[in-house]
Amino acid sequence: MSLYLIIQTEQITDEAMYQKYTSRARPIIESYGGEYLASTTDIIAVSKNWRPERAVIIRFPDRKAYEDCFASNEYHGIIHLRSKAIIGKAIAVEGL
């Protein structure tokens, strides 16, 4: 069963750091089977009090691929870039 990672970014606090993170994260995520389904700033607000700046949806083939990706040494080597660059939240859900 696929696993979908849904990321919402409330604020990018350091654009240069964010670009550095995304350019390094994408190949790592893709090497674990992650497929970017959406990455956009064109967001339709459904809730009036929730307006993320950016949304990203990534599909992994299964939970193991997702867990292996984010537990990897490669990803741990760049996580500090993300934490310095954005304020946001993420959830992972299993689905079809």
N, C-alpha and C positions, 0 to 999 in steps of 0.2 A: 504494500500500500504506500502510495506517495506521501511525502511529508512536505508541507508548504510553510515556508518561513515568511512571515508578514512583518515588515519593518516600517514603522512610522517615525519620521524625523520631525520633531517639533521645531528645532532650531539648529542651523549649522553655525557653530561658534568660530570656526577657523576653516575657511574655504580651501586654502592651500593644503592644510593637513587632511581635510576630507578627501580631496582629490588624490593625495598620496595614498591614503587608506584604500579608496575604491580601486585605484589602479593595481594595487598589490593584492587586494582581497578577491577580486573577480577571478583571476587565474587559479587561486587556491580553491575557491568554491567550485569552479567548473571542473577541477581535477578530481573532485569527489562526486561528480555527477550532478552538481547543482546547475539548474537551468533558469536563467533570468526570464520571468514571464512579464514583468512590468517594472519599470523604474521611471517615475514621473513626478513632476511638480504640478501637473494639471489634475487637481483633485477636486471632486465634487463633495462639498461638505454636507453630510447627512445630518449630523448633530451640530447644532448651533455653537456649542461650547467646545468643539473639537475640530481644530483646523491645522493638521500637520502641514509642514512645508514641503515634504517629500514622502513618497511611499514606494516601497520596493517589495516585490513578491518573487520568491525563488522557490522552485520545486526541486526536491531531492527525490531520488528513486525510492528511498525508504528511510526509516528512522536511523538505521545503522550508519548510512552514508552521511546523514546530517550530523550525528553525534561524532563520528570519526573526523569530519571536517573541522568542527569547532573545538575538538580536543587535540587537534594536530599541533605539532611544534611549529609548523609554518604559520598557522593562524595565530597561535599565542605570541609569535614574534611581531605581529602587527596590531594586536588588539589595543595597545596603548594609543595608537594613532586615532582609532575610532573614539575612544573615551575622551580624548582631548579635543575632538573636532565637532562632536554633535551632542545634542540633548534629544533623546528619543527612547522609544520602547519597541519591543518585538515580541511576537508570539509565534509558536510553531503548532500547526494543526495537521493531523493525519486525515487523508481523504482519498478520493478516487484517483 
